[in-house]
Amino acid sequence: MNTFEDTLEKFMKDIMANQENNIAEIGNIEIQVGQIAKQLAERQSGQFSANAQTNPREHCNEIASENGRIAGERDCNNVVAEKEGKNETEGERD
């Protein structure tokens, strides 16, 4: 019977140690969530947190599909102009 009691006592100690570790980890997660919430509240709405960079390449690549169609072969300036025109149209809808 002594062996059973020793095993049960060890098992209970292990459970208590795991529970204490879980409580500590939950506290750490609560702190991290609080820090994230604070950063989100301080960030100005409508702005990205990262700095956007323009495409450094001066040309666009071609893309060939499986059926042999080729997309591309255009000047990047045309692609940018098309996107800007699309964005202006989208902005008018707002």
C-alpha positions as CSV (number, residue, x, y, z in Angstrom):
1,M,0.0,0.0,0.0
2,N,3.0,2.3,0.6
3,T,3.9,2.2,-3.1
4,F,0.4,3.3,-4.1
5,E,0.5,6.2,-1.7
6,D,4.0,7.3,-2.8
7,T,2.9,7.1,-6.5
8,L,-0.3,9.1,-5.7
9,E,1.7,11.7,-3.7
10,K,4.2,12.1,-6.6
11,F,1.3,12.4,-9.1
12,M,-0.4,15.1,-7.0
13,K,2.9,17.1,-6.7
14,D,3.4,16.9,-10.4
15,I,-0.2,18.2,-11.0
16,M,0.3,21.0,-8.6
17,A,3.6,22.0,-10.2
18,N,2.0,22.0,-13.7
19,Q,-0.9,24.1,-12.4
20,E,1.5,26.7,-10.9
21,N,3.4,26.8,-14.2
22,N,0.1,27.3,-16.1
23,I,-0.9,30.1,-13.8
24,A,2.4,31.9,-14.4
25,E,2.1,31.4,-18.2
26,I,-1.4,32.8,-18.2
27,G,-0.2,35.9,-16.3
28,N,2.5,36.4,-18.9
29,I,0.0,36.1,-21.7
30,E,-2.3,38.6,-20.0
31,I,0.6,41.1,-19.8
32,Q,1.4,40.6,-23.5
33,V,-2.2,41.1,-24.6
34,G,-2.3,44.2,-22.5
35,Q,0.8,45.5,-24.2
36,I,-0.7,44.8,-27.7
37,A,-3.9,46.5,-26.8
38,K,-2.0,49.6,-25.6
39,Q,0.0,49.7,-28.9
40,L,-3.2,49.4,-31.0
41,A,-4.9,52.1,-29.0
42,E,-1.9,54.4,-29.5
43,R,-1.6,53.8,-33.2
44,Q,-3.4,56.3,-35.4
45,S,-6.3,54.8,-37.2
46,G,-6.0,54.4,-40.9
47,Q,-2.2,54.2,-41.0
48,F,0.0,51.2,-41.5
49,S,2.6,50.4,-38.9
50,A,5.2,49.5,-41.6
51,N,6.8,51.8,-44.0
52,A,5.7,51.2,-47.6
53,Q,8.5,51.0,-50.2
54,T,8.1,51.5,-54.0
55,N,9.1,48.8,-56.4
56,P,12.8,49.3,-57.2
57,R,12.6,47.5,-60.5
58,E,12.2,49.5,-63.7
59,H,10.4,46.7,-65.7
60,C,7.7,44.2,-65.3
61,N,8.1,40.5,-65.7
62,E,6.1,38.3,-68.1
63,I,3.9,35.5,-66.7
64,A,3.2,32.5,-68.9
65,S,0.1,30.3,-68.0
66,E,-0.2,26.6,-68.5
67,N,-2.3,27.1,-71.7
68,G,0.4,29.3,-73.3
69,R,-1.0,32.7,-72.7
70,I,1.5,35.4,-71.8
71,A,0.7,38.2,-69.5
72,G,3.0,41.1,-69.2
73,E,5.2,42.6,-71.9
74,R,4.1,46.0,-70.7
75,D,6.0,49.0,-69.4
76,C,5.7,49.3,-65.6
77,N,4.6,52.9,-66.0
78,N,1.5,51.7,-67.8
79,V,0.8,49.2,-65.0
80,V,1.2,51.9,-62.3
81,A,-1.0,54.3,-64.3
82,E,-3.7,51.6,-64.6
83,K,-3.6,50.9,-60.9
84,E,-3.8,54.6,-60.0
85,G,-6.8,55.0,-62.3
86,K,-8.5,52.0,-60.7
87,N,-7.8,53.4,-57.2
88,E,-9.3,56.8,-58.2
89,T,-12.4,55.1,-59.4
90,E,-12.7,53.1,-56.2
91,G,-12.2,56.3,-54.2
92,E,-15.1,57.9,-56.0
93,R,-17.4,55.1,-54.9
94,D,-16.7,55.7,-51.1
